[in-house]
Each structure stands twice: as structure tokens, then as C-alpha cells.
């Protein structure tokens, strides 16, 4: 779910990674976050089924679709339309992750569920952190329902007092938990990614 631009903010400054993403054909610099996570934990492989939550503008979907190839399937979900061009094996649905239960199961079970969701920020750090925790919790809940045994999960969350609880929830569902702050995360941001590897048998 895309963060909306409210006034002049450093998140929207054009930097070297923004330019590099555009040059490589991606809509946003956030692609480098997923690329690093994938490089560090070997998240994707050819033929995988992937669910991308909060996909707009579409850079994560484009990267994941490239990694899984035309034998894979990708479902991208967001309230906002995607601006990124995607290949034929990537399917886009505009909708609310709290209301799309049947649609989300389209290519289930998934080898990976990834979420770069963030709330529309208010400027109140505590409120924004809590909203981020709720979005993360929904993404993790969906992964518990839709990821096959041995599959993986990536979820963005704002660092806060709820972080230990979020990490423990991931630990209960996945055999290994990694906390990763990719180099592409802006210095002033308090976002971090929890990665669950090896979905436990339900």
C-alpha cells in the first residue's frame, strides 16, 4: 500500500539508487531492498508462486517475476494501481487485503509471500508504528494460511515497541528468522524487514 506524499519529504528525493532503478527499468528504488534480501537468503527460484502484498508501484513484483520466470506465477495486490510493466505470468488485483480472501488464494499455496506495505503516514510516530504493526500482522496472518511448508515470508515493519512481538510471531511459523535492514533503506527511515524462512508444517 503506497505511502502518499504529503508535502516536501526526503522519501521522495531523487538519489543515486532512484536513478539506478529507473535506468534498470524499475518504477522505484525499493527494488534494491528486495534484491538484497533475495541475495542474502535465496528467497526466489524458477517456477515459484509468489504473493506480493502492497505491490504498488510494482518494482518488487517486477523483480520477483523476473526471478521466478515464466514457469512461475505472481499475484500483486494493492489499493493503488501499479505503474510498473509486468510480464504475462504476473497478475495484478486492486483491492483491500482485508477483503480479498478468495482472490488471494488464486495461485496458492505460495512459495513466498512478500510485503512492502506501509501505512499512509500521519506524522505521529506512535500512530504510524502501530499502523505498520497491524499491516505487518495481516501480511503474516495471510502467509500462515497461504505459504506452503518450506516456503518463505518477508514483511516490512516500522521499528517500535511491538517489534519483539512481531519477531516472535514469525518465529512460531517459520524455522528460521532473519532481521534485515537493506542498504537501500533511507537513513532517516525506521523501517526494517522480518524474514521467515522454512514455513513449519501447520
N, C-alpha and C positions, 0 to 999 in steps of 0.2 A: 504494500500500500504506500504509494508515493507520498513523501513529505512535501507539503505545499510551501511555496516561497512566500513568506510574509515579511516584506521589507528587505533591505540590504543585509545579506548574511554571508559569512565566509564559506558556507557549504556550497555556494553557487559560484565561487570564484573559479576562473579558468586557470588551471595549473598544468604542469608537465604531464601528469597522468591523464587529465582530461583530454589534452591534445593527443596523447598517445592512443587513448581509447578511440577517439574519433578517427584517427589515421588507420587503426586496425578494423574499423567498420562497426564499432560498438557505440550504443547510444549514450553510455555513461561510464565514468571511471570506476564505478563499483564492480565492474567485471574483474578487476585485478584482485579484489578481495576473494572472490570465489576461485579464481585461478590459483592464488596462493594456497588456499585451503585444500584444493584438489591436489596440488603438487605435494603438499605435506602429508596428506592422509590417503591419497589414491581413492578419491571419492567416486569417480565415474569409470565405467568401462563400456565398450561397444555393446549395443543391444540392450542396455539398461532402460528401465521405465522410471521416469523422474517426474515428481510433482514440485513445481516452483510456486510458492505462495508469496503474494505481494510482488509480482513479477515486473511491474512497470518501472522503468520504461522498456525493459526487455533484455538488458545486457546479460544478466545471469542466464536467462532462457537460451539466448543465442550461444553462449559459451557451453552450457550443458548439452544443447542439441548437437553441437559440433563434436563433443566428446563421446556421446552415445551413438552417433552415426545414424544412417537411415534405417538400420535394423532396430533402433530403439524407438521409444515413444516418450514424448514430453507433454505435460499439461501445465500451462501457465495461467495463473489466476490473479486477478487484481480488480479493484473497484474502478481503476482508471484504464483507459485504452493504452495498449503498447505502441510505441513508436518504432521499435526495432523490427527490421525484417527478419523473419524466421523461416526455416525450411519446412517442407511439407509434413515431416513427421512431428512437428511441434504444433500443438493445438492450444488456442487461446480462448479463455472464457472471462468475460467481465461479470463480476459478481462478488458477493459477500461470503467470506469463508465460514461464517456462522450459519449460512443458509443453503449451502450447496452440497449437502452430504452425498446425494446420489451422483451428481456431476463429478465430484472429486474421486469417485471410485471408478471412473471411466477406464483407466489403464492399471488399476490395482490388481495384484499387490505391486508396490513400488520398490525399486532397489534403493531409492533415495528420495527423501523429502527435504527440500531446502527452503529456507525462509529468510528474506532480507527485509521483512516487514518492519516498519517503524510508524509510530503514531504521527498525526499532524500535530507538531509541537506547539505548546501554548506559551512557552517562556517560563513556566513554573516547573522547576527541575523535578520536584517530588511527584507532581501530577504526570509529567512526561515519563518518568521512570516507571510509575505504576501502570500506565497505559502500555508501555513497552513490555512489561512483565506479563500483562494479560494477553497481548498478541503472541508473545513467545509461548505462553502456556497453551493457547489454542493450537498453534503450529505443532507443538509437542504432542498434544492430545490426538491430533489428526495422524501424526506419524505412528502413534501407538496402535491406531486402527488400520493403517494402510501400508505400513512398511513390512516387507517380508522378513522372516528370520534371517539374520546375517546382513540385513540392509542397514542403511545409514541415515543420519539426520544432521542438518545444520540449521541453527537458529540464531538470529541476531537478538541481542537484548542490551538494554542500557544498564551499565553497571550501577548497582544500587544495593540497598539492604536486602532485597529479595533475591539477589544473585545466588547465595548459598543454597536456598530452597530450589531454585531453578536447576542448578547443577545436580542436586541430589535427585530430583525428578528424572533427569536424563540418565543418571547412574542406575536407577531402578529398571529402566527399559533397555539399556544398551550395555554391552560387555565392557566397553572402554569409553572414557570421556576425555575429550581434549578441550582446553580453553585457548582460543586463538584470537589474537588481535592482529590482523593483517597489516602490513606496512602501508597499504593504501588507505587505511582509516585516517582521517584528518586528525591532526594533533589536538585540536580543541574538542574532539568528539569523545563521548564516554560510551560508545558502542563497543560491544565485544561479541564474539561468536562462541556458542557452545556446540560442540560436535560430538554426536553419539555414534559410535562405530560398533557394528555387530549386534543388530537387534536380537534381544533374547527371545527364546520361544515363549509365546503367550502363555 
